[in-house]
């Protein structure tokens, strides 16, 4: 709030100056019977200015602008006490007495004059902040019309002050025709005060303990305020100023009604205080739990927090939570309160087990409000004497799947009311959400790790492939497209013998890192073998012997090893379960798929592998085309599940065989893309095209 | 990707597994599970019928490799039957016919088991 210190200081200065002025005049008037015409009205005017100035001075003070209820109430009581101390103190010192004239009563002694001035001063200084404090309480929960009622009440008060001065009559409810205006004004004021007095919803939100203690305090307060008018203001203030007298009188009505209604409201709230307290606690703890769940992903901590909160709110004796273990698939105790985890884990209690089964099967909460010492569930009582009632609620996850059970027990029979059971269920639900959250996070972490692994595998795979085609008198083009997940295609070139080019193409079964490892191993093995050997059959047999023991049982590698003697124009190759070689013969203008016998590396320990493996030898001519590929090409699949197939590949090679080798490759790529029509490849695709010169 | 389904049918001491749909890296664990179950029950005479199998990938073929050794050690076998031409081509390319007995239909595979009994 913006404060403006200079006018406030001026206001305070006015209050003191004018206060002293009226005081001085009162003294003067009393001692010298001085009569100054119209002084009464001027005096009232000055007192009104004092009142307004003081209000202006104090309204922004921190003291009267607290939103905390307790602080406001404390301040109110302090002000009230101060008022009484001040009044009673001066009464003792000055022992005032008044002449019993009609109204206003005139002071009898000089001390009485001083006394009436001091009390008026106190009335202004202390009652204004008291009213401001009540205003804070009224606005604690503002309704649409609160401000209107406040304005009306203030208006009625000002009117009452005005009529008191004009008619020089006290504000009393009277049927006397003479006092009709005063009665009307007072009646109207009281109505508005009563309306305002019902604005005490701040009481609702106090805790049960506060409601009890404040109720007791309020009884005293009502009594003290009721006496306040007679003890303090009555004739005293009126003797000095009618405006202030009317103000204190009306304020007294208002304060009395407000405290009286407040006290009654406390009384009415007492029976429901416990329930209200409990509901507040529930809402707060669920709110808190919601926040914890959003921020905490450690399952052990979460279940601990949930059991603690359950215990706090439903005031259970033993509380524990059982959660399905991912590994074993059995329920296991995850967190306990007041009871040893190991004790629960090692215990084999038939009745308890039965309750668990019941909750899991019905997917509903279950409770026994009174466990008899004999009969059903007596087992539980035999195990723990202080379990008189027990309740259990399922942790229901997505698709109504039971993720665990939340248990609570109490040591008194019929200890669980429906609210307790509802709360237990609410906590179980929250726990289920928490568990699912944790699982989701875990899964996404696993997913992320797998993806990183795949990326590494792809990088390794790409680095294992030759970075450039060898410099030989043949036209060579290669194409590799890796699929998202499945990988394992591999090819390599060797030039260890004059006029010979070695080509290896293969496909490692499996995916990710394991495929990349096997690929690296295969590359190493073949690289060393080709240094000495040229015969594809011997290379493959040796490879099978070396790799068969290191390969996982489920894994195998298809390999094709070719040796091209470009001087003699002879291709010799052997195929270990790999796709055939496509050979386009210029002379015959047709494509042949050459598929000699042979089984994949890793399928057999040796004898069958060697028995099946055949060497194929063909001679080729200038402008013949050879294509080596993996099943990612022949098995590329369109949306309907149809495969690209070898025939299509053969046809494209035949059609574009006259073109440069780059063009042949582009045509194959275009044909595959056209065939897939946006479908993803589900396997790596590798193609090596050799055009003979 | 289309689904995959394994159905088991016991015929005397021979168990028949009917495969249906796509057997690839994603669905291979289902097939693996079915075989594992048979092995754990010590039912090692197994016919895998593939009349409704649309596609098999290397991961699917790997499942056979993973079990065959153990099954044969227990005097059992996996016999394959009723493959479509497309599926047979995959098996053939890899050289499976030299390692596994492949039959045109289940009854032939069953007869082969019963004959050796």
Interface residues (C-beta under 8 A of the other chain):
Chain A: X485 X486 X488 X507 X509 X510 X511 X553 X554 X555 X556 X558 X576 X577 X578 X579 X595 X597 X598 X599 X600 X602 X603 X604 X608 X611 X612 X631 X637 X641 X643 X682 X683
Chain B: X1 X2 X24 X25 X54 X55 X57 X58 X59 X61 X62 X63 X65 X66 X69 X86 X90 X93 X94 X95 X96 X98 X99
